[in-house]
Amino acid sequence: MPGFLIWLPAPLAVSLAAVLQGITGFGFALIAVPLLMFVFDAHTAVVLNLLVSFCTQLVLSLRVRQGIVRSLLIHLFQGSLLGIPAGLYVFLHFDVKSLKLLISILTIVFALVLLKLKTIKIAKLEGRWAEHLVGSLSGFLSTSIGIAGPPVILFLNHQDLSKDKFRATASAYFTLLYAVSLALLALSRGVNTKIILNAALLLPFAFLGSSLGIYLFPRVSQKHFHYSVPLLVVATGLYSLLTTIL
C-alpha cells in the first residue's frame, strides 16, 4: 500500500463520490475514478470504483427500496442484459476510442437539449418497449465504453418521477448492472485480492459519504434536483471526452 499521504486522495475520492451518489443515486464514477487514478493505475481505479460503488449502491437501494418503481426497474435491467453482449463484442472488435469520442459528444449535446426542453411540453418515451430500449443502450455502453449512466439517467429524468422514486430506481438499476459487470470481471480474472483489500479499506469512507448524501437529500428541492441531473450528465460526457482525447 502507498504511503499515507500518497494514499490520502483515495478516501477523499470515495467520500465525495458517495455524497453525490447518496443524493442522486448515481454519479459515483464521475468523481471517484479521476481522483483514484492519482493513487492507482487505471485498471485498479476502475475496478475499485465498481466494487466500492456496488456496495454503497446496494446499501442505498435497500434503504430507499420503497421508492423503487419495480416495473420500470425490471424492464430497464432486462434491456441491459440484451445490450451487454453487443457492447462486449464492440469492445473486442472495434475502435472503442472513436466510439467513445462520438458517444461523449452526443451525450453532451442531448443532455443540453433536454435541459433546454425542461420548460417545454414534449412527448416522452414511455412503455415497456422504450424501457427495454433504454436499458439495452445502457448495457451496450457499459461493456463497450464503460459509461452506462447517461441513457438511463436522462430517461428517468424525463419521466417526471419524484426525486425519491428517481433516486431509488436509479440506485437499484445500477446495483444490478454493477453486479453483472463485477461477475464478468471476476470470470475474466480482472479482480484480485489486493484490489478487494483496498476496496475494503475504502468502504468506511464511502459509507460515511453516502450517509451524508442521504442526510442532504431532503434538503434538495425537486426543481433543483431535476435541473441538476442533465448538468451531471454533461459533466459525465465532458469527463469521458477529455479522458479519450488526452
N, C-alpha and C positions, 0 to 999 in steps of 0.2 A: 504494500500500500504506500502511496506517495506520502511525503511529509505532511504534517498537519496544515501548515499554511498553504501548501500547494493544493491540498485536498479540499480546502475550505469552500471554494466555489460550488462543489458538488451538493452539499447540504443546502446552500443558498438557492441553487438552481431548482431542486425538487420542492423546496418550501414555497418559493414564489409560484412555480408551476402548479402546485397543488391548490394554492389560494385561488388561482384562476379557474381551475377545474371544479373546485368546490362551489364557485359562484355560477358557472355556466354549464358545467357538465362536460366540457371539452377544453381543448387548447393546451393540454399539458406539454406536448412535444414542442410547441411553439417557443416556449421559454426554456424548457429543460435541455433539449438537445444541443442548442448552440453553447450554453454555459457548461454542460457536461464535457463538451469537446475541448475545453480548456484544460481538463484533467485527464481525460481518457481518449483513446483513439476512436475514430468514427464508428467502427463496428461495435465496440463496447458501449459507447454512448447511446446508440440506437437500441441495443438490446436492454440496457439498463432502463432506458426510458419506457420500453414496453413492459418490463417486469414491474417497475415501481408504479407506473400509471395503471396497470391492470389491477394491482392490489388496492390502490386508492379508489379507482372506479368501482370495483366490486363492493367495497365498504359503503361508498356513497350511494350506489344503486340500492343496496339493502336498506339504507336509512330513508331513502325517498321513494321506495318502491310503490307506495300508494298512489303516486302521481304518474306512474308509467301508463302510457296508452298502449295496452298489450297487443291489440290487433296491428297497430302501426309498427310496433317493435318487431313482431313476428314476421310481417311482410318485408320489412327492410332487411332483416337478417337472412331470410330465405333468399332474397335477391342477391345479397352479398356472397352467398355460397355459390351462386352461379357465376359471379364476376371474378372471384378469386382465382380459379384455374386459368381463365383467359388472361388475367393480369400476369400470372406467373409465366405463361407462355411468352407473352410480350417481353417480360424481363429477361428471359433466357435467349430470345432470338432476335430482338430488335434493338435499335439505338435508343436506349431509355433516356439518355441525356436530352436528345431532341424532343422526345415525347414530354419529358418533364418541363422543358422550356415552354412548349406550346401550351400545356395544361396550366402552368403557372400564370401565363399571360391571360388566358381565357378565364381563369378563376378570379383574377383581379377585376377584369372588365365586367364579368357577370355580377360579382358582388357589388360593385359600384352602381351598376344599373338597378339592381334590386333595392339598394339604399335610396336611390333617387325615386323609385317607384313606390316606396312605402306610403307616400301620400296620395297615390293614385289607385283606384279600384281596378284591378285587372283579374282576369280569370286565373284561377290557381289550379295546379295539377292536384288531383285527388283520386282516391280509389286504389284498389289492390294493384292494378297494372302499373300505376305511377310509383307506388311504394316499392314494388319489385324492381322497377327500372332504376330508381334512385339507389336502392341497395346494391344492385348489380354494378352500377357505375362506381360506387364507393368501394366495393370489394375489388373491382378491377384496378382502381387507383392504389389500393392498399398494397397489393403484391407487385404492381408494375413500377410505381414511383415512390411508394411509402407514405402517401398523403391521402388518407381515406376520408377525412372530415368534411371538406367543403360541400360536396353534393348533399349529404345528409343534413348538415347544419343549415344550409340555405333553404333546403326543402322544408325542414321543420319550422324555420323562422317565418316562412311564408304561409304556414297553415293556421296562423292566428291562435296558436296554443298559448295558454297561460305560461308564465315563466317557470312555474312549478312543474307542469307537465313537460315542458320543453327540456328542462334540466334532467328530469327523471328518465325520460325516454332516450335522450341523447346518451346519458351516462350508461344506461343498460345496454344500448346498442354497441357502444364502444367496448364495454366489458366483454360481450360475446365475441366481437370481432378480434379483440386482442387475445382472447383465449385461443382462437383458431390460429392466429399469427404465431403465438408462442409455441403451439403444438407443432406447426410447420418448422419453426426454428429448431425445436428440440429434435425433431426427426432428422434434420439436416446437420445436427451437432453444432448448432450456432450458439448454444447456451452452455457455458462451462461453470465449474464450481466457483472459480474466482469471481465471475460476474454475479452469480447468485449471492455470494458472501457480501459483495459491495452493495447489492440491492437491499439485502437485509439490514446493513448498516445505515442505509439512507432512508429506510421506511419510517422510522420515528419522526424524522424531519418532514417527510411527505404527509404523514397523518396530522402533524401539527399544523401544516399549511392548509390542509383540507378542512380541518376543524375551523380555522379562521375564515376560510371562504364560505363555509356553511353558516357561520355566525354573521357574515356580512351580507349574505344573500337576501334576507328580508328587507335590508336597507337599500336595495337597488330597486328603483321603480320599474314597473312594467314597460313604460315607454323607453326609458334609457336602456333597459335590457335588450329590447328588440332592435334598437338602433345600433347598439354596440356589437351585435352578432355579425352583421356584414363587415364592419370595420375589422373585427378579429379575423375574418376570412381573408380580407385584403392583406392583413399582416402576414397570414399564413402563405398567401400567394407570393408576396414580396420576399419572404424568407426563402421559399423554395426557389424563386427566380435567382436570388443572389447566390445561393449555395450551388446553383447549376452553372452560372457564368463565371464565378470567381475561382 
